């Protein structure tokens, strides 16, 4: 899931080298922290949070296949 979120984020931003993804894994849940450059924050969040919601939806679908829950935090 980490690679999936990283791939999506790098495709959206102007500065893909600044994208950092950290994965914190628990028993049945995973927390994914996504960090981007401050000037790219709007591109990752999108209008009214639509892109952020889409990233979270894709990550949840991937986690469901593994029987886990996922939380994507954009920092």
PQR file with spaces between the fields and no chain letter, atoms N, CA, C, O and H, PARSE charges and radii, in Angstrom:
ATOM       1  N    UNK     1       0.817   -1.199    0.000 -0.4000 1.5000
ATOM       2  CA   UNK     1       0.000    0.000    0.000 -0.0000 2.0000
ATOM       3  C    UNK     1       0.859    1.260    0.000  0.5500 1.7000
ATOM       4  O    UNK     1       0.487    2.279   -0.583 -0.5500 1.4000
ATOM       5  N    UNK     2       2.014    1.178    0.662 -0.4000 1.5000
ATOM       6  CA   UNK     2       2.918    2.315    0.707 -0.0000 2.0000
ATOM       7  C    UNK     2       3.333    2.722   -0.702  0.5500 1.7000
ATOM       8  O    UNK     2       3.339    3.904   -1.044 -0.5500 1.4000
ATOM       9  H    UNK     2       2.316    0.351    1.135  0.4000 1.0000
ATOM      10  N    UNK     3       3.678    1.729   -1.512 -0.4000 1.5000
ATOM      11  CA   UNK     3       4.121    2.000   -2.874 -0.0000 2.0000
ATOM      12  C    UNK     3       2.992    2.589   -3.716  0.5500 1.7000
ATOM      13  O    UNK     3       3.223    3.452   -4.563 -0.5500 1.4000
ATOM      14  H    UNK     3       3.673    0.768   -1.235  0.4000 1.0000
ATOM      15  N    UNK     4       1.783    2.120   -3.479 -0.4000 1.5000
ATOM      16  CA   UNK     4       0.626    2.609   -4.217 -0.0000 2.0000
ATOM      17  C    UNK     4       0.378    4.087   -3.943  0.5500 1.7000
ATOM      18  O    UNK     4       0.183    4.872   -4.870 -0.5500 1.4000
ATOM      19  H    UNK     4       1.596    1.418   -2.791  0.4000 1.0000
ATOM      20  N    UNK     5       0.387    4.465   -2.665 -0.4000 1.5000
ATOM      21  CA   UNK     5       0.166    5.863   -2.295 -0.0000 2.0000
ATOM      22  C    UNK     5       1.313    6.733   -2.816  0.5500 1.7000
ATOM      23  O    UNK     5       1.091    7.851   -3.280 -0.5500 1.4000
ATOM      24  H    UNK     5       0.546    3.827   -1.911  0.4000 1.0000
ATOM      25  N    UNK     6       2.527    6.217   -2.737 -0.4000 1.5000
ATOM      26  CA   UNK     6       3.686    6.965   -3.229 -0.0000 2.0000
ATOM      27  C    UNK     6       3.593    7.189   -4.741  0.5500 1.7000
ATOM      28  O    UNK     6       3.889    8.283   -5.222 -0.5500 1.4000
ATOM      29  H    UNK     6       2.708    5.309   -2.360  0.4000 1.0000
ATOM      30  N    UNK     7       3.191    6.180   -5.478 -0.4000 1.5000
ATOM      31  CA   UNK     7       3.043    6.292   -6.927 -0.0000 2.0000
ATOM      32  C    UNK     7       1.983    7.327   -7.298  0.5500 1.7000
ATOM      33  O    UNK     7       2.193    8.144   -8.194 -0.5500 1.4000
ATOM      34  H    UNK     7       2.950    5.291   -5.087  0.4000 1.0000
ATOM      35  N    UNK     8       0.850    7.288   -6.607 -0.4000 1.5000
ATOM      36  CA   UNK     8      -0.217    8.252   -6.881 -0.0000 2.0000
ATOM      37  C    UNK     8       0.229    9.676   -6.569  0.5500 1.7000
ATOM      38  O    UNK     8      -0.026   10.593   -7.349 -0.5500 1.4000
ATOM      39  H    UNK     8       0.679    6.624   -5.879  0.4000 1.0000
ATOM      40  N    UNK     9       0.886    9.859   -5.441 -0.4000 1.5000
ATOM      41  CA   UNK     9       1.314   11.197   -5.024 -0.0000 2.0000
ATOM      42  C    UNK     9       2.363   11.761   -5.981  0.5500 1.7000
ATOM      43  O    UNK     9       2.300   12.934   -6.350 -0.5500 1.4000
ATOM      44  H    UNK     9       1.093    9.114   -4.807  0.4000 1.0000
ATOM      45  N    UNK    10       3.320   10.936   -6.381 -0.4000 1.5000
ATOM      46  CA   UNK    10       4.378   11.414   -7.280 -0.0000 2.0000
ATOM      47  C    UNK    10       3.820   11.799   -8.645  0.5500 1.7000
ATOM      48  O    UNK    10       4.366   12.678   -9.310 -0.5500 1.4000
ATOM      49  H    UNK    10       3.371    9.984   -6.081  0.4000 1.0000
ATOM      50  N    UNK    11       2.746   11.154   -9.064 -0.4000 1.5000
ATOM      51  CA   UNK    11       2.129   11.487  -10.354 -0.0000 2.0000
ATOM      52  C    UNK    11       1.395   12.825  -10.299  0.5500 1.7000
ATOM      53  O    UNK    11       1.206   13.472  -11.329 -0.5500 1.4000
ATOM      54  H    UNK    11       2.303   10.439   -8.523  0.4000 1.0000
ATOM      55  N    UNK    12       0.982   13.240   -9.104 -0.4000 1.5000
ATOM      56  CA   UNK    12       0.195   14.465   -8.966 -0.0000 2.0000
ATOM      57  C    UNK    12       1.023   15.735   -8.791  0.5500 1.7000
ATOM      58  O    UNK    12       0.610   16.805   -9.239 -0.5500 1.4000
ATOM      59  H    UNK    12       1.135   12.714   -8.267  0.4000 1.0000
ATOM      60  N    UNK    13       2.174   15.632   -8.151 -0.4000 1.5000
ATOM      61  CA   UNK    13       2.917   16.824   -7.727 -0.0000 2.0000
ATOM      62  C    UNK    13       3.922   17.289   -8.774  0.5500 1.7000
ATOM      63  O    UNK    13       4.268   16.551   -9.696 -0.5500 1.4000
ATOM      64  H    UNK    13       2.509   14.763   -7.788  0.4000 1.0000
ATOM      65  N    UNK    14       4.390   18.548   -8.612 -0.4000 1.5000
ATOM      66  CA   UNK    14       5.424   19.106   -9.484 -0.0000 2.0000
ATOM      67  C    UNK    14       6.818   18.684   -9.037  0.5500 1.7000
ATOM      68  O    UNK    14       7.741   18.608   -9.848 -0.5500 1.4000
ATOM      69  H    UNK    14       4.109   19.148   -7.863  0.4000 1.0000
ATOM      70  N    UNK    15       6.966   18.411   -7.735 -0.4000 1.5000
ATOM      71  CA   UNK    15       8.269   18.065   -7.166 -0.0000 2.0000
ATOM      72  C    UNK    15       8.204   16.650   -6.587  0.5500 1.7000
ATOM      73  O    UNK    15       8.060   16.496   -5.374 -0.5500 1.4000
ATOM      74  H    UNK    15       6.217   18.473   -7.077  0.4000 1.0000
ATOM      75  N    UNK    16       8.307   15.607   -7.430 -0.4000 1.5000
ATOM      76  CA   UNK    16       8.147   14.239   -6.932 -0.0000 2.0000
ATOM      77  C    UNK    16       9.257   13.787   -5.986  0.5500 1.7000
ATOM      78  O    UNK    16       9.069   12.842   -5.220 -0.5500 1.4000
ATOM      79  H    UNK    16       8.424   15.732   -8.415  0.4000 1.0000
ATOM      80  N    UNK    17      10.417   14.458   -6.033 -0.4000 1.5000
ATOM      81  CA   UNK    17      11.510   14.079   -5.127 -0.0000 2.0000
ATOM      82  C    UNK    17      11.201   14.423   -3.679  0.5500 1.7000
ATOM      83  O    UNK    17      11.799   13.843   -2.773 -0.5500 1.4000
ATOM      84  H    UNK    17      10.570   15.225   -6.655  0.4000 1.0000
ATOM      85  N    UNK    18      10.286   15.348   -3.440 -0.4000 1.5000
ATOM      86  CA   UNK    18       9.946   15.769   -2.087 -0.0000 2.0000
ATOM      87  C    UNK    18       8.871   14.888   -1.444  0.5500 1.7000
ATOM      88  O    UNK    18       8.532   15.082   -0.277 -0.5500 1.4000
ATOM      89  H    UNK    18       9.800   15.819   -4.176  0.4000 1.0000
ATOM      90  N    UNK    19       8.338   13.933   -2.187 -0.4000 1.5000
ATOM      91  CA   UNK    19       7.289   13.059   -1.650 -0.0000 2.0000
ATOM      92  C    UNK    19       7.914   12.036   -0.706  0.5500 1.7000
ATOM      93  O    UNK    19       8.860   11.335   -1.066 -0.5500 1.4000
ATOM      94  H    UNK    19       8.614   13.775   -3.136  0.4000 1.0000
ATOM      95  N    UNK    20       7.367   11.964    0.512 -0.4000 1.5000
ATOM      96  CA   UNK    20       7.817   10.981    1.497 -0.0000 2.0000
ATOM      97  C    UNK    20       6.598   10.236    2.014  0.5500 1.7000
ATOM      98  O    UNK    20       5.591   10.851    2.366 -0.5500 1.4000
ATOM      99  H    UNK    20       6.598   12.533    0.805  0.4000 1.0000
ATOM     100  N    UNK    21       6.687    8.924    2.059 -0.4000 1.5000
ATOM     101  CA   UNK    21       5.591    8.101    2.557 -0.0000 2.0000
ATOM     102  C    UNK    21       6.138    7.214    3.661  0.5500 1.7000
ATOM     103  O    UNK    21       7.122    6.499    3.471 -0.5500 1.4000
ATOM     104  H    UNK    21       7.505    8.425    1.773  0.4000 1.0000
ATOM     105  N    UNK    22       5.485    7.268    4.828 -0.4000 1.5000
ATOM     106  CA   UNK    22       5.878    6.463    5.977 -0.0000 2.0000
ATOM     107  C    UNK    22       4.711    5.547    6.317  0.5500 1.7000
ATOM     108  O    UNK    22       3.563    5.988    6.367 -0.5500 1.4000
ATOM     109  H    UNK    22       4.685    7.849    4.983  0.4000 1.0000
ATOM     110  N    UNK    23       5.004    4.282    6.548 -0.4000 1.5000
ATOM     111  CA   UNK    23       3.957    3.306    6.848 -0.0000 2.0000
ATOM     112  C    UNK    23       4.150    2.779    8.264  0.5500 1.7000
ATOM     113  O    UNK    23       5.218    2.277    8.614 -0.5500 1.4000
ATOM     114  H    UNK    23       5.937    3.924    6.507  0.4000 1.0000
ATOM     115  N    UNK    24       3.105    2.902    9.069 -0.4000 1.5000
ATOM     116  CA   UNK    24       3.118    2.385   10.431 -0.0000 2.0000
ATOM     117  C    UNK    24       2.101    1.260   10.473  0.5500 1.7000
ATOM     118  O    UNK    24       0.903    1.483   10.299 -0.5500 1.4000
ATOM     119  H    UNK    24       2.238    3.310    8.784  0.4000 1.0000
ATOM     120  N    UNK    25       2.590    0.042   10.707 -0.4000 1.5000
ATOM     121  CA   UNK    25       1.723   -1.119   10.600 -0.0000 2.0000
ATOM     122  C    UNK    25       1.392   -1.687   11.973  0.5500 1.7000
ATOM     123  O    UNK    25       2.276   -1.891   12.806 -0.5500 1.4000
ATOM     124  H    UNK    25       3.563   -0.140   10.849  0.4000 1.0000
ATOM     125  N    UNK    26       0.101   -1.939   12.196 -0.4000 1.5000
ATOM     126  CA   UNK    26      -0.370   -2.589   13.401 -0.0000 2.0000
ATOM     127  C    UNK    26      -0.880   -3.974   13.063  0.5500 1.7000
ATOM     128  O    UNK    26      -0.613   -4.490   11.977 -0.5500 1.4000
ATOM     129  H    UNK    26      -0.617   -1.773   11.519  0.4000 1.0000
ATOM     130  N    UNK    27      -1.622   -4.588   13.997 -0.4000 1.5000
ATOM     131  CA   UNK    27      -2.140   -5.931   13.746 -0.0000 2.0000
ATOM     132  C    UNK    27      -3.137   -5.959   12.597  0.5500 1.7000
ATOM     133  O    UNK    27      -2.983   -6.717   11.639 -0.5500 1.4000
ATOM     134  H    UNK    27      -1.839   -4.169   14.878  0.4000 1.0000
ATOM     135  N    UNK    28      -4.167   -5.116   12.710 -0.4000 1.5000
ATOM     136  CA   UNK    28      -5.204   -5.124   11.682 -0.0000 2.0000
ATOM     137  C    UNK    28      -5.363   -3.779   10.999  0.5500 1.7000
ATOM     138  O    UNK    28      -6.294   -3.588   10.216 -0.5500 1.4000
ATOM     139  H    UNK    28      -4.292   -4.500   13.488  0.4000 1.0000
ATOM     140  N    UNK    29      -4.472   -2.849   11.283 -0.4000 1.5000
ATOM     141  CA   UNK    29      -4.591   -1.527   10.668 -0.0000 2.0000
ATOM     142  C    UNK    29      -3.223   -1.017   10.229  0.5500 1.7000
ATOM     143  O    UNK    29      -2.182   -1.437   10.733 -0.5500 1.4000
ATOM     144  H    UNK    29      -3.716   -3.004   11.919  0.4000 1.0000
ATOM     145  N    UNK    30      -3.266   -0.111    9.289 -0.4000 1.5000
ATOM     146  CA   UNK    30      -2.050    0.504    8.755 -0.0000 2.0000
ATOM     147  C    UNK    30      -2.287    2.005    8.684  0.5500 1.7000
ATOM     148  O    UNK    30      -3.331    2.457    8.216 -0.5500 1.4000
ATOM     149  H    UNK    30      -4.112    0.230    8.879  0.4000 1.0000
ATOM     150  N    UNK    31      -1.306    2.774    9.155 -0.4000 1.5000
ATOM     151  CA   UNK    31      -1.361    4.232    9.031 -0.0000 2.0000
ATOM     152  C    UNK    31      -0.305    4.627    8.015  0.5500 1.7000
ATOM     153  O    UNK    31       0.865    4.270    8.149 -0.5500 1.4000
ATOM     154  H    UNK    31      -0.457    2.406    9.535  0.4000 1.0000
ATOM     155  N    UNK    32      -0.725    5.361    7.007 -0.4000 1.5000
ATOM     156  CA   UNK    32       0.205    5.825    5.974 -0.0000 2.0000
ATOM     157  C    UNK    32       0.283    7.341    6.079  0.5500 1.7000
ATOM     158  O    UNK    32      -0.720    8.039    5.935 -0.5500 1.4000
ATOM     159  H    UNK    32      -1.676    5.650    6.899  0.4000 1.0000
ATOM     160  N    UNK    33       1.485    7.838    6.332 -0.4000 1.5000
ATOM     161  CA   UNK    33       1.720    9.281    6.418 -0.0000 2.0000
ATOM     162  C    UNK    33       2.327    9.750    5.104  0.5500 1.7000
ATOM     163  O    UNK    33       3.372    9.257    4.681 -0.5500 1.4000
ATOM     164  H    UNK    33       2.300    7.270    6.449  0.4000 1.0000
ATOM     165  N    UNK    34       1.665   10.705    4.466 -0.4000 1.5000
ATOM     166  CA   UNK    34       2.118   11.237    3.186 -0.0000 2.0000
ATOM     167  C    UNK    34       2.585   12.670    3.387  0.5500 1.7000
ATOM     168  O    UNK    34       1.823   13.519    3.849 -0.5500 1.4000
ATOM     169  H    UNK    34       0.816   11.105    4.810  0.4000 1.0000
ATOM     170  N    UNK    35       3.832   12.934    3.042 -0.4000 1.5000
ATOM     171  CA   UNK    35       4.385   14.286    3.141 -0.0000 2.0000
ATOM     172  C    UNK    35       4.792   14.747    1.751  0.5500 1.7000
ATOM     173  O    UNK    35       5.463   14.022    1.016 -0.5500 1.4000
ATOM     174  H    UNK    35       4.451   12.244    2.667  0.4000 1.0000
ATOM     175  N    UNK    36       4.377   15.971    1.393 -0.4000 1.5000
ATOM     176  CA   UNK    36       4.743   16.564    0.112 -0.0000 2.0000
ATOM     177  C    UNK    36       5.260   17.976    0.372  0.5500 1.7000
ATOM     178  O    UNK    36       5.103   18.506    1.472 -0.5500 1.4000
ATOM     179  H    UNK    36       3.832   16.560    1.989  0.4000 1.0000
ATOM     180  N    UNK    37       5.869   18.577   -0.630 -0.4000 1.5000
ATOM     181  CA   UNK    37       6.338   19.957   -0.515 -0.0000 2.0000
ATOM     182  C    UNK    37       5.132   20.869   -0.290  0.5500 1.7000
ATOM     183  O    UNK    37       4.033   20.585   -0.766 -0.5500 1.4000
ATOM     184  H    UNK    37       5.996   18.147   -1.523  0.4000 1.0000
ATOM     185  N    UNK    38       5.344   21.950    0.430 -0.4000 1.5000
ATOM     186  CA   UNK    38       4.230   22.838    0.785 -0.0000 2.0000
ATOM     187  C    UNK    38       3.523   23.414   -0.441  0.5500 1.7000
ATOM     188  O    UNK    38       2.310   23.623   -0.410 -0.5500 1.4000
ATOM     189  H    UNK    38       6.237   22.181    0.816  0.4000 1.0000
ATOM     190  N    UNK    39       4.262   23.673   -1.514 -0.4000 1.5000
ATOM     191  CA   UNK    39       3.630   24.226   -2.712 -0.0000 2.0000
ATOM     192  C    UNK    39       2.802   23.173   -3.466  0.5500 1.7000
ATOM     193  O    UNK    39       1.971   23.532   -4.300 -0.5500 1.4000
ATOM     194  H    UNK    39       5.247   23.503   -1.540  0.4000 1.0000
ATOM     195  N    UNK    40       3.016   21.891   -3.186 -0.4000 1.5000
ATOM     196  CA   UNK    40       2.257   20.819   -3.827 -0.0000 2.0000
ATOM     197  C    UNK    40       1.089   20.322   -2.981  0.5500 1.7000
ATOM     198  O    UNK    40       0.347   19.441   -3.416 -0.5500 1.4000
ATOM     199  H    UNK    40       3.691   21.599   -2.508  0.4000 1.0000
ATOM     200  N    UNK    41       0.918   20.863   -1.802 -0.4000 1.5000
ATOM     201  CA   UNK    41      -0.127   20.393   -0.893 -0.0000 2.0000
ATOM     202  C    UNK    41      -1.518   20.519   -1.524  0.5500 1.7000
ATOM     203  O    UNK    41      -2.345   19.620   -1.378 -0.5500 1.4000
ATOM     204  H    UNK    41       1.520   21.578   -1.449  0.4000 1.0000
ATOM     205  N    UNK    42      -1.776   21.612   -2.213 -0.4000 1.5000
ATOM     206  CA   UNK    42      -3.079   21.816   -2.847 -0.0000 2.0000
ATOM     207  C    UNK    42      -3.367   20.810   -3.940  0.5500 1.7000
ATOM     208  O    UNK    42      -4.519   20.428   -4.144 -0.5500 1.4000
ATOM     209  H    UNK    42      -1.103   22.343   -2.331  0.4000 1.0000
ATOM     210  N    UNK    43      -2.333   20.376   -4.647 -0.4000 1.5000
ATOM     211  CA   UNK    43      -2.520   19.397   -5.718 -0.0000 2.0000
ATOM     212  C    UNK    43      -2.873   18.029   -5.165  0.5500 1.7000
ATOM     213  O    UNK    43      -3.624   17.279   -5.788 -0.5500 1.4000
ATOM     214  H    UNK    43      -1.397   20.687   -4.481  0.4000 1.0000
ATOM     215  N    UNK    44      -2.338   17.701   -4.000 -0.4000 1.5000
ATOM     216  CA   UNK    44      -2.613   16.398   -3.391 -0.0000 2.0000
ATOM     217  C    UNK    44      -3.989   16.394   -2.722  0.5500 1.7000
ATOM     218  O    UNK    44      -4.672   15.370   -2.709 -0.5500 1.4000
ATOM     219  H    UNK    44      -1.728   18.310   -3.493  0.4000 1.0000
ATOM     220  N    UNK    45      -4.393   17.530   -2.171 -0.4000 1.5000
ATOM     221  CA   UNK    45      -5.693   17.603   -1.505 -0.0000 2.0000
ATOM     222  C    UNK    45      -6.810   17.804   -2.522  0.5500 1.7000
ATOM     223  O    UNK    45      -7.849   17.150   -2.430 -0.5500 1.4000
ATOM     224  H    UNK    45      -3.839   18.362   -2.181  0.4000 1.0000
ATOM     225  N    UNK    46      -6.620   18.680   -3.473 -0.4000 1.5000
ATOM     226  CA   UNK    46      -7.623   18.908   -4.507 -0.0000 2.0000
ATOM     227  C    UNK    46      -8.753   19.811   -4.036  0.5500 1.7000
ATOM     228  O    UNK    46      -8.835   20.166   -2.860 -0.5500 1.4000
ATOM     229  H    UNK    46      -5.776   19.212   -3.548  0.4000 1.0000
ATOM     230  N    UNK    47      -9.612   20.171   -4.961 -0.4000 1.5000
ATOM     231  CA   UNK    47     -10.752   21.032   -4.625 -0.0000 2.0000
ATOM     232  C    UNK    47     -11.692   20.282   -3.698  0.5500 1.7000
ATOM     233  O    UNK    47     -12.143   19.180   -4.009 -0.5500 1.4000
ATOM     234  H    UNK    47      -9.546   19.883   -5.916  0.4000 1.0000
ATOM     235  N    UNK    48     -11.979   20.886   -2.568 -0.4000 1.5000
ATOM     236  CA   UNK    48     -12.853   20.324   -1.534 -0.0000 2.0000
ATOM     237  C    UNK    48     -12.421   18.934   -1.103  0.5500 1.7000
ATOM     238  O    UNK    48     -13.244   18.133   -0.658 -0.5500 1.4000
ATOM     239  H    UNK    48     -11.613   21.782   -2.316  0.4000 1.0000
ATOM     240  N    UNK    49     -11.121   18.642   -1.236 -0.4000 1.5000
ATOM     241  CA   UNK    49     -10.584   17.371   -0.766 -0.0000 2.0000
ATOM     242  C    UNK    49     -10.891   16.175   -1.644  0.5500 1.7000
ATOM     243  O    UNK    49     -10.801   15.034   -1.190 -0.5500 1.4000
ATOM     244  H    UNK    49     -10.453   19.292   -1.598  0.4000 1.0000
ATOM     245  N    UNK    50     -11.251   16.418   -2.886 -0.4000 1.5000
ATOM     246  CA   UNK    50     -11.645   15.312   -3.771 -0.0000 2.0000
ATOM     247  C    UNK    50     -10.496   14.361   -4.074  0.5500 1.7000
ATOM     248  O    UNK    50     -10.683   13.144   -4.057 -0.5500 1.4000
ATOM     249  H    UNK    50     -11.324   17.344   -3.254  0.4000 1.0000
ATOM     250  N    UNK    51      -9.310   14.898   -4.351 -0.4000 1.5000
ATOM     251  CA   UNK    51      -8.176   14.028   -4.693 -0.0000 2.0000
ATOM     252  C    UNK    51      -7.725   13.254   -3.463  0.5500 1.7000
ATOM     253  O    UNK    51      -7.412   12.068   -3.559 -0.5500 1.4000
ATOM     254  H    UNK    51      -9.158   15.886   -4.365  0.4000 1.0000
ATOM     255  N    UNK    52      -7.687   13.916   -2.304 -0.4000 1.5000
ATOM     256  CA   UNK    52      -7.322   13.237   -1.063 -0.0000 2.0000
ATOM     257  C    UNK    52      -8.304   12.107   -0.772  0.5500 1.7000
ATOM     258  O    UNK    52      -7.898   11.024   -0.352 -0.5500 1.4000
ATOM     259  H    UNK    52      -7.941   14.880   -2.226  0.4000 1.0000
ATOM     260  N    UNK    53      -9.576   12.352   -0.991 -0.4000 1.5000
ATOM     261  CA   UNK    53     -10.605   11.322   -0.767 -0.0000 2.0000
ATOM     262  C    UNK    53     -10.403   10.156   -1.731  0.5500 1.7000
ATOM     263  O    UNK    53     -10.585    8.999   -1.353 -0.5500 1.4000
ATOM     264  H    UNK    53      -9.906   13.232   -1.332  0.4000 1.0000
ATOM     265  N    UNK    54     -10.032   10.453   -2.962 -0.4000 1.5000
ATOM     266  CA   UNK    54      -9.805    9.399   -3.954 -0.0000 2.0000
ATOM     267  C    UNK    54      -8.591    8.545   -3.579  0.5500 1.7000
ATOM     268  O    UNK    54      -8.626    7.323   -3.719 -0.5500 1.4000
ATOM     269  H    UNK    54      -9.884   11.393   -3.269  0.4000 1.0000
ATOM     270  N    UNK    55      -7.521    9.183   -3.104 -0.4000 1.5000
ATOM     271  CA   UNK    55      -6.334    8.442   -2.669 -0.0000 2.0000
ATOM     272  C    UNK    55      -6.698    7.522   -1.509  0.5500 1.7000
ATOM     273  O    UNK    55      -6.279    6.365   -1.474 -0.5500 1.4000
ATOM     274  H    UNK    55      -7.492   10.176   -2.991  0.4000 1.0000
ATOM     275  N    UNK    56      -7.474    8.033   -0.565 -0.4000 1.5000
ATOM     276  CA   UNK    56      -7.891    7.221    0.587 -0.0000 2.0000
ATOM     277  C    UNK    56      -8.768    6.047    0.153  0.5500 1.7000
ATOM     278  O    UNK    56      -8.654    4.950    0.701 -0.5500 1.4000
ATOM     279  H    UNK    56      -7.814    8.973   -0.593  0.4000 1.0000
ATOM     280  N    UNK    57      -9.636    6.273   -0.824 -0.4000 1.5000
ATOM     281  CA   UNK    57     -10.519    5.212   -1.311 -0.0000 2.0000
ATOM     282  C    UNK    57      -9.718    4.097   -1.974  0.5500 1.7000
ATOM     283  O    UNK    57      -9.992    2.918   -1.748 -0.5500 1.4000
ATOM     284  H    UNK    57      -9.729    7.164   -1.269  0.4000 1.0000
ATOM     285  N    UNK    58      -8.733    4.459   -2.787 -0.4000 1.5000
ATOM     286  CA   UNK    58      -7.898    3.458   -3.453 -0.0000 2.0000
ATOM     287  C    UNK    58      -7.099    2.674   -2.419  0.5500 1.7000
ATOM     288  O    UNK    58      -6.973    1.454   -2.524 -0.5500 1.4000
ATOM     289  H    UNK    58      -8.510    5.416   -2.970  0.4000 1.0000
ATOM     290  N    UNK    59      -6.561    3.368   -1.427 -0.4000 1.5000
ATOM     291  CA   UNK    59      -5.785    2.695   -0.373 -0.0000 2.0000
ATOM     292  C    UNK    59      -6.678    1.748    0.436  0.5500 1.7000
ATOM     293  O    UNK    59      -6.251    0.651    0.796 -0.5500 1.4000
ATOM     294  H    UNK    59      -6.664    4.359   -1.342  0.4000 1.0000
ATOM     295  N    UNK    60      -7.911    2.168    0.722 -0.4000 1.5000
ATOM     296  CA   UNK    60      -8.833    1.299    1.468 -0.0000 2.0000
ATOM     297  C    UNK    60      -9.182    0.053    0.670  0.5500 1.7000
ATOM     298  O    UNK    60      -9.310   -1.030    1.242 -0.5500 1.4000
ATOM     299  H    UNK    60      -8.257    3.059    0.430  0.4000 1.0000
ATOM     300  N    UNK    61      -9.335    0.190   -0.637 -0.4000 1.5000
ATOM     301  CA   UNK    61      -9.632   -0.969   -1.480 -0.0000 2.0000
ATOM     302  C    UNK    61      -8.464   -1.955   -1.479  0.5500 1.7000
ATOM     303  O    UNK    61      -8.673   -3.167   -1.427 -0.5500 1.4000
ATOM     304  H    UNK    61      -9.230    1.069   -1.101  0.4000 1.0000
ATOM     305  N    UNK    62      -7.246   -1.439   -1.537 -0.4000 1.5000
ATOM     306  CA   UNK    62      -6.063   -2.307   -1.506 -0.0000 2.0000
ATOM     307  C    UNK    62      -5.930   -2.989   -0.144  0.5500 1.7000
ATOM     308  O    UNK    62      -5.538   -4.153   -0.067 -0.5500 1.4000
ATOM     309  H    UNK    62      -7.077   -0.455   -1.579  0.4000 1.0000
ATOM     310  N    UNK    63      -6.255   -2.269    0.922 -0.4000 1.5000
ATOM     311  CA   UNK    63      -6.164   -2.838    2.265 -0.0000 2.0000
ATOM     312  C    UNK    63      -7.236   -3.891    2.496  0.5500 1.7000
ATOM     313  O    UNK    63      -7.007   -4.864    3.215 -0.5500 1.4000
ATOM     314  H    UNK    63      -6.574   -1.324    0.859  0.4000 1.0000
ATOM     315  N    UNK    64      -8.392   -3.707    1.900 -0.4000 1.5000
ATOM     316  CA   UNK    64      -9.482   -4.670    2.070 -0.0000 2.0000
ATOM     317  C    UNK    64      -9.099   -6.042    1.520  0.5500 1.7000
ATOM     318  O    UNK    64      -9.525   -7.066    2.054 -0.5500 1.4000
ATOM     319  H    UNK    64      -8.578   -2.917    1.316  0.4000 1.0000
ATOM     320  N    UNK    65      -8.304   -6.065    0.465 -0.4000 1.5000
ATOM     321  CA   UNK    65      -7.841   -7.333   -0.083 -0.0000 2.0000
ATOM     322  C    UNK    65      -6.979   -8.099    0.910  0.5500 1.7000
ATOM     323  O    UNK    65      -6.959   -9.330    0.914 -0.5500 1.4000
ATOM     324  H    UNK    65      -7.958   -5.233    0.032  0.4000 1.0000
ATOM     325  N    UNK    66      -6.263   -7.353    1.757 -0.4000 1.5000
ATOM     326  CA   UNK    66      -5.401   -7.969    2.763 -0.0000 2.0000
ATOM     327  C    UNK    66      -6.107   -8.140    4.102  0.5500 1.7000
ATOM     328  O    UNK    66      -5.520   -8.643    5.059 -0.5500 1.4000
ATOM     329  H    UNK    66      -6.279   -6.353    1.754  0.4000 1.0000
ATOM     330  N    UNK    67      -7.353   -7.726    4.166 -0.4000 1.5000
ATOM     331  CA   UNK    67      -8.110   -7.850    5.402 -0.0000 2.0000
ATOM     332  C    UNK    67      -7.685   -6.864    6.473  0.5500 1.7000
ATOM     333  O    UNK    67      -7.772   -7.160    7.664 -0.5500 1.4000
ATOM     334  H    UNK    67      -7.831   -7.318    3.388  0.4000 1.0000
ATOM     335  N    UNK    68      -7.228   -5.695    6.057 -0.4000 1.5000
ATOM     336  CA   UNK    68      -6.766   -4.675    6.996 -0.0000 2.0000
ATOM     337  C    UNK    68      -7.534   -3.378    6.790  0.5500 1.7000
ATOM     338  O    UNK    68      -8.233   -3.202    5.793 -0.5500 1.4000
ATOM     339  H    UNK    68      -7.158   -5.455    5.089  0.4000 1.0000
ATOM     340  N    UNK    69      -7.390   -2.477    7.749 -0.4000 1.5000
ATOM     341  CA   UNK    69      -7.944   -1.130    7.625 -0.0000 2.0000
ATOM     342  C    UNK    69      -6.770   -0.183    7.414  0.5500 1.7000
ATOM     343  O    UNK    69      -5.676   -0.419    7.925 -0.5500 1.4000
ATOM     344  H    UNK    69      -6.822   -2.619    8.559  0.4000 1.0000
ATOM     345  N    UNK    70      -7.001    0.883    6.662 -0.4000 1.5000
ATOM     346  CA   UNK    70      -5.930    1.833    6.384 -0.0000 2.0000
ATOM     347  C    UNK    70      -6.420    3.254    6.653  0.5500 1.7000
ATOM     348  O    UNK    70      -7.576    3.600    6.407 -0.5500 1.4000
ATOM     349  H    UNK    70      -7.890    1.074    6.247  0.4000 1.0000
ATOM     350  N    UNK    71      -5.490    4.065    7.169 -0.4000 1.5000
ATOM     351  CA   UNK    71      -5.739    5.491    7.377 -0.0000 2.0000
ATOM     352  C    UNK    71      -4.628    6.227    6.652  0.5500 1.7000
ATOM     353  O    UNK    71      -3.449    5.982    6.906 -0.5500 1.4000
ATOM     354  H    UNK    71      -4.552    3.785    7.369  0.4000 1.0000
ATOM     355  N    UNK    72      -4.999    7.133    5.744 -0.4000 1.5000
ATOM     356  CA   UNK    72      -4.009    7.928    5.016 -0.0000 2.0000
ATOM     357  C    UNK    72      -4.037    9.343    5.592  0.5500 1.7000
ATOM     358  O    UNK    72      -5.053   10.035    5.531 -0.5500 1.4000
ATOM     359  H    UNK    72      -5.957    7.332    5.537  0.4000 1.0000
ATOM     360  N    UNK    73      -2.900    9.754    6.153 -0.4000 1.5000
ATOM     361  CA   UNK    73      -2.771   11.100    6.702 -0.0000 2.0000
ATOM     362  C    UNK    73      -1.889   11.917    5.777  0.5500 1.7000
ATOM     363  O    UNK    73      -0.785   11.496    5.434 -0.5500 1.4000
ATOM     364  H    UNK    73      -2.075    9.191    6.203  0.4000 1.0000
ATOM     365  N    UNK    74      -2.364   13.070    5.376 -0.4000 1.5000
ATOM     366  CA   UNK    74      -1.573   13.968    4.525 -0.0000 2.0000
ATOM     367  C    UNK    74      -1.015   15.056    5.414  0.5500 1.7000
ATOM     368  O    UNK    74      -1.759   15.859    5.977 -0.5500 1.4000
ATOM     369  H    UNK    74      -3.261   13.413    5.655  0.4000 1.0000
ATOM     370  N    UNK    75       0.309   15.075    5.539 -0.4000 1.5000
ATOM     371  CA   UNK    75       0.982   16.014    6.442 -0.0000 2.0000
ATOM     372  C    UNK    75       1.748   17.063    5.681  0.5500 1.7000
ATOM     373  O    UNK    75       2.373   17.933    6.288 -0.5500 1.4000
ATOM     374  H    UNK    75       0.914   14.422    5.082  0.4000 1.0000
